[in-house]
């Protein structure tokens, strides 16, 4: 059994993305790791960070982002596919560069890969998710966030990244990269997956407030366009407000070893709100809206964390 890891990245060092740490968390599990590295800004040194891992498993493929050709962040799917098509493994582990796999889950993932290798019904493995929020001591279990997603897929040419690269779809027709093909449902289906008892730790919402605001603007620009983004984001919102952290969940576990040095970088605690009422002028995050507060309360208090009407771009094999 051969295992490949793959990801895409650009401007990680400018946008406070732990790309090096994310890749390192998967390296012990894989035989090779493909990184599609987009051309970044002049002051970006993501390539140096990746190369500092000094691993013979890593292979870098250089790319240019055609954001006009792939709007609504389908550029992420196209870049993901570039990495996937260079993988040689039987199983492919996809890690986004703001995610990490805790080392305690490596035996769990490998055992599942061995178990299902000959079971062609299983096209992927489904992971639980923990979304950290504001700092490394809090996570957000809100209904506003996806609770599960596919991160291991079988190496099949019919499987392609979907929409903004959160997940994957199986395509029946011959596939040509295009905005339309990365969005469509017709002629595609959800992957058949097996749930495993492993988590992906997501750090995309743990950034200094200024950089979090900058990251949201950049993502909005690649999705909505510059004019729509300028209308949506006002100057007052450039310093992102995470809200009272006592209203999310305190994390009592441990982070992956590969994240330890990254965690020591935190220096924005003074800009966070740890208690008290929501600042009146701050823009509420999605999880603070009444609809999501009610749903989350029901799910956590009455349903043991099971989401009501959960978005599921997968078919779970029981």
C-alpha positions, -999 to +999 in steps of 0.1 A: +000+000+000+014+034-010+001+066+005+004+101-010-002+134+007-012+166-012-021+202-008-019+236-024-007+269-010+001+305-018+012+335+004+011+314+036+037+335+054+018+367+046-016+354+057-005+336+089-011+301+075+008+272+092+016+255+059+049+240+071+032+226+102+002+212+083+024+193+059+047+181+087+017+167+105+010+143+076+046+134+065+050+104+089+020+087+073+028+092+036+054+079+011+053+112-009+038+146-004+029+169-034+027+206-028+013+229-055+029+262-048+012+292-063+033+323-072+030+346-042+038+382-035+073+394-034+075+394+004+062+359+007+086+331+016+063+300+017+087+280-005+115+285+020+092+273+048+082+242+030+118+234+020+130+238+056+113+205+064+142+189+045+121+159+035+128+138+004+091+129+004+081+165-007+078+174-043+069+210-052+049+219-084+049+256-092+017+272-105+001+305-115-034+314-101-059+322-128-085+337-105-105+353-134-109+319-151-118+302-118-141+326-098-159+320-066-128+304-052-130+274-076-093+283-081-088+264-048-103+233-064-083+237-096-051+239-076-061+209-055-066+189-086-032+199-099-017+183-068-039+153-069-031+143-104+006+140-096+000+116-067+010+080-071-004+064-040-033+040-035-047+064-009-044+102-010-044+123+021-055+158+015-046+184+041-053+221+037-026+244+049-046+257+079-053+222+091-033+196+110-035+159+119-026+150+155+000+123+157-022+102+179-045+097+149-018+084+125-022+047+136-060+051+133-058+065+097-033+039+086-054+010+100-084+023+082-065+025+049-053-011+053-088-023+063-106-007+033-078-010+007-095-040-010-131-028-003-138-009-035-171+004-021-151+028+000-138+057-020-128+079+009-124+083+047-145+108+067-130+128+096-145+147+125-135+184+127-125+207+155-125+244+145-103+265+168-115+300+173-096+332+183-067+315+201-054+279+206-074+274+238-109+277+224-128+259+196-162+265+181-187+236+179-214+258+163-238+245+137-223+273+115-193+251+109-190+217+092-185+189+117-172+163+093-154+162+059-135+139+036-097+141+038-086+107+024-096+096-011-089+066-032-066+075-062-093+074-089-092+097-120-130+103-117-126+120-083-121+158-084-121+186-060-154+205-057-164+241-054-140+259-030-120+226-024-137+218+009-147+184-005-147+160-035-171+146-061-171+116-085-175+127-121-191+103-146-182+123-177-147+131-190-134+160-169-120+193-182-110+219-156-134+248-157-154+270-133-186+252-144-172+217-139-160+225-104-194+237-094-218+212-111-238+184-095-253+170-127-232+141-140-215+138-106-222+121-073-211+121-037-183+098-027-190+067-007-170+070+025-162+053+058-163+073+090-132+069+111-126+081+147-100+107+139-102+145+139-088+172+117-078+203+137-087+234+118-067+266+126-082+289+099-099+311+125-068+315+147-050+346+134-041+380+147-073+401+143-057+424+117-046+394+096-079+377+100-096+407+086-071+409+058-076+372+050-114+375+049-111+404+024-088+385+001-110+354+002-140+376-005-122+393-034-115+360-051-151+349-045-172+380-050-148+404-069-132+436-058-162+459-060-186+436-041-159+431-015-154+468-009-192+472-004-192+443+021-162+451+042-159+485+058-128+500+073-141+494+108-141+457+102-105+454+092-097+444+128-117+412+131-137+408+163-139+371+175-165+381+202-165+368+238-145+336+238-163+323+269-193+317+246-174+290+226-158+259+240-126+256+261-101+232+246-087+208+272-067+185+249-033+187+232-023+201+199-002+182+173+035+183+180+041+200+147+020+230+159+039+236+191+063+263+178+035+279+158+014+282+190+042+300+208+039+328+183+006+340+197+008+376+208-027+390+203-044+379+235-047+415+245-070+421+215-093+393+224-124+394+246-125+366+271-157+375+289-185+400+292-212+411+267-207+414+230-192+447+219-222+467+206-205+481+174-188+449+164-202+428+135-215+395+148-199+363+135-222+338+118-223+315+148-236+344+170-268+347+150-300+336+167-307+308+142-273+292+149-274+297+186-307+278+188-295+250+166-262+246+184-279+245+218-303+218+207-274+198+190-250+200+219-275+197+248-301+173+234-285+154+205-250+147+217-234+169+190-253+155+160-261+183+136-296+189+124-298+190+086-260+188+084-244+196+050-231+163+038-213+160+005-207+123+011-225+090+014-215+072+046-211+034+043-222+018+075 
